[in-house]
Amino acid sequence: MDDTTPPAGIPADSAVVAAARETIEQAKGAVMLVYSVDADHAFAILRAASQALNIELRVIAAAVVAELPEIGGPEDLGALREDMDRVLFGTDAHTPAPESGMRGQ
């Protein structure tokens, strides 16, 4: 079960689920760009942030998407990574290490 699947016995509002998935995909794309990782690793980073902060993945994704206009463009990748670290993990010093077998930073 992913973060957009409602618990058993609770009917899903397909529009809400679709919106959550769209937001997660946007956030995943931003993480892919900022950290130079593939889609699977980007999702793993979002999931790690969700677990580390004990916040639902869709909420983390929404925070990433909301911050995109403030983070800026790719002119300074180091600054982008610091901003993304702040959004994902509440710190400027925690860039997740790539998992084994995945493309790194």
matplotlib code that plots the C-alpha trace (Angstrom):
import matplotlib.pyplot as plt

x = [0.0, 1.4, 0.8, -2.1, -4.1, -6.8, -7.0, -9.2, -12.9, -12.6, -13.8, -11.2, -12.1, -10.4, -9.9, -8.0, -5.9, -5.1, -4.1, -1.9, -0.2, 0.3, 1.9, 4.2, 5.3, 6.1, 8.1, 9.9, 10.9, 12.3, 14.3, 15.6, 16.8, 18.3, 20.1, 20.8, 19.2, 16.7, 13.0, 13.3, 16.0, 14.0, 11.0, 13.2, 14.5, 10.9, 10.0, 13.0, 12.1, 8.5, 9.7, 12.4, 10.0, 7.0, 4.9, 2.9, 4.7, 2.0, 2.5, 6.3, 5.7, 3.3, 5.9, 8.5, 6.2, 5.1, 8.8, 9.8, 9.2, 11.2, 14.1, 15.0, 16.7, 19.6, 22.2, 23.7, 23.1, 24.7, 22.3, 19.4, 20.5, 20.7, 17.2, 15.8, 17.5, 15.8, 12.4, 12.8, 14.7, 14.5, 18.3, 21.0, 23.4, 21.6, 21.9, 20.8, 23.4, 22.4, 21.3, 23.5, 23.0, 21.5, 23.0, 24.6, 24.8]
y = [0.0, 3.4, 6.7, 7.6, 4.4, 4.9, 2.4, -0.6, 0.2, 3.8, 4.7, 6.5, 9.8, 9.3, 13.0, 13.3, 10.3, 11.5, 14.9, 13.3, 11.2, 14.2, 16.1, 13.2, 12.9, 16.6, 16.4, 13.3, 15.2, 18.0, 15.6, 13.9, 17.2, 18.6, 15.4, 14.0, 10.6, 8.3, 8.1, 5.2, 6.9, 10.2, 8.3, 6.6, 10.1, 11.4, 8.2, 8.6, 12.2, 11.1, 8.4, 10.6, 13.4, 11.1, 13.0, 11.5, 11.3, 13.3, 16.1, 16.1, 16.1, 19.0, 20.9, 20.3, 21.4, 24.5, 25.5, 25.1, 28.8, 29.9, 27.5, 29.0, 27.7, 25.3, 28.1, 27.0, 23.3, 23.4, 26.0, 24.1, 21.0, 23.0, 24.4, 20.9, 19.4, 22.1, 21.3, 17.5, 17.1, 20.5, 20.9, 22.2, 19.4, 16.2, 15.2, 11.5, 9.1, 7.0, 3.5, 0.7, 0.1, 3.5, 6.5, 8.9, 12.7]
z = [0.0, -0.9, 0.9, -1.3, -0.6, 2.0, 4.9, 4.5, 4.8, 3.9, 0.3, -1.8, -3.4, -6.8, -7.3, -4.0, -4.7, -8.2, -6.9, -4.2, -6.8, -9.1, -6.3, -5.4, -9.1, -9.2, -6.0, -7.3, -10.5, -8.4, -6.2, -9.4, -10.7, -7.5, -6.5, -10.0, -9.2, -10.9, -10.2, -7.8, -5.7, -5.7, -4.3, -1.8, -0.7, -0.3, 1.6, 3.9, 4.7, 5.4, 7.8, 9.4, 10.2, 10.8, 8.2, 5.4, 2.1, 0.3, 2.9, 2.3, -1.5, -1.1, 0.9, -1.8, -4.6, -2.6, -2.1, -5.8, -6.8, -3.7, -4.3, -7.6, -10.8, -11.4, -11.6, -8.2, -7.7, -4.2, -3.1, -4.6, -2.7, 0.6, 0.0, -0.8, 2.3, 4.4, 2.9, 3.1, 6.3, 8.1, 7.9, 5.5, 6.2, 5.3, 1.7, 1.6, 0.4, -2.6, -2.0, -3.4, -7.0, -7.7, -9.4, -7.0, -6.7]

ax = plt.figure().add_subplot(projection="3d")
ax.plot(x, y, z, "-o")
ax.set_aspect("equal")
plt.show()
